[in-house]
């Protein structure tokens, strides 16, 4: 049920029937652990959200907006998705568990006048978020993503294991 709802949301977000193509691309890169191609898929996805959806609101300035969209994106494939995944050192923004790997995402949004932003990957590493999943045996991939509220897309993408 969650997967069907998320698929519908994905279709609505992209305003077209390319949802299945987007889902196939996402599944392919998640299955292979290909973090760099995942960046391309993500960037294309956020570029497909109609600009009218940002009119008269400040959604693009909130980390929770990007995390919620990503949640629906991954849940549409039936992955186990954990938002605000707690550890003994803090909260992971989003954890995605696939058959082959575990992905830990930390999101940030640039603040006014800031062109670089804080490193979300550094937060993953400093707070040792991956420790929670190390005994699982699957590779744990950390992904730090910084969004620009003006362009409404990714400005920084860092990965580490």
DASUL-V421353 format. One record per pair of residues at least 12 apart in sequence whose ideal C-beta (glycine too) atoms are under 8 Angstrom apart, sorted by sequence separation. I is the first residue (numbers start at 1). J is the second residue. If there is no record, write none. Layout:
I_J + I_J
This chain:
7_19 + 10_22 + 26_38 + 29_41 + 71_83 + 82_94 + 92_104 + 93_105 + 108_120 + 130_142 + 144_156 + 145_157 + 10_23 + 81_94 + 82_95 + 92_105 + 93_106 + 94_107 + 107_120 + 129_142 + 144_157 + 81_95 + 82_96 + 92_106 + 93_107 + 106_120 + 143_157 + 144_158 + 26_41 + 81_96 + 82_97 + 106_121 + 143_158 + 144_159 + 7_23 + 25_41 + 67_83 + 80_96 + 81_97 + 143_159 + 79_96 + 80_97 + 106_123 + 125_142 + 142_159 + 79_97 + 106_124 + 124_142 + 141_159 + 142_160 + 22_41 + 79_98 + 85_104 + 141_160 + 142_161 + 46_66 + 49_69 + 74_94 + 104_124 + 124_144 + 141_161 + 121_142 + 123_144 + 140_161 + 22_44 + 74_96 + 121_143 + 122_144 + 139_161 + 22_45 + 46_69 + 71_94 + 106_129 + 121_144 + 70_94 + 120_144 + 104_129 + 119_144 + 120_145 + 22_48 + 67_93 + 104_130 + 120_146 + 67_94 + 93_120 + 42_70 + 45_73 + 118_146 + 104_133 + 117_146 + 18_48 + 63_93 + 14_45 + 102_133 + 13_45 + 16_48 + 92_124 + 15_48 + 90_123 + 14_48 + 102_136 + 13_48 + 14_49 + 15_50 + 70_105 + 125_160 + 13_49 + 102_138 + 104_140 + 106_142 + 108_144 + 110_146 + 124_160 + 70_107 + 90_127 + 92_129 + 101_138 + 102_139 + 103_140 + 104_141 + 106_143 + 108_145 + 109_146 + 110_147 + 119_156 + 121_158 + 67_105 + 89_127 + 95_133 + 100_138 + 101_139 + 102_140 + 103_141 + 104_142 + 105_143 + 106_144 + 107_145 + 108_146 + 109_147 + 110_148 + 117_155 + 120_158 + 121_159 + 89_128 + 90_129 + 100_139 + 101_140 + 102_141 + 103_142 + 104_143 + 105_144 + 106_145 + 107_146 + 108_147 + 109_148 + 110_149 + 117_156 + 119_158 + 121_160 + 67_107 + 87_127 + 89_129 + 92_132 + 101_141 + 103_143 + 105_145 + 107_147 + 109_149 + 116_156 + 66_107 + 87_128 + 87_129 + 66_109 + 30_74 + 63_107 + 87_131 + 63_108 + 87_132 + 110_155 + 63_109 + 26_73 + 30_77 + 62_109 + 85_132 + 26_74 + 61_109 + 30_79 + 60_109 + 27_77 + 26_77 + 23_76 + 23_77 + 13_69 + 19_76 + 13_72 + 10_72 + 9_72 + 10_73 + 6_71 + 6_72 + 10_76 + 30_96 + 6_73 + 9_76 + 31_98 + 33_100 + 6_74 + 30_98 + 31_99 + 32_100 + 33_101 + 6_75 + 7_76 + 31_100 + 5_75 + 6_76 + 30_101 + 3_75 + 2_75 + 3_76 + 30_103 + 3_77 + 3_78 + 66_145 + 66_147 + 63_147 + 60_147 + 61_149 + 60_149 + 60_150 + 58_149 + 60_152 + 54_152 + 46_147 + 51_152 + 42_145 + 49_152 + 38_143 + 33_139 + 35_141 + 46_152 + 47_153 + 46_153 + 33_141 + 35_143 + 46_154 + 43_153 + 43_154 + 42_154 + 39_154 + 42_157 + 39_157 + 36_159 + 35_159
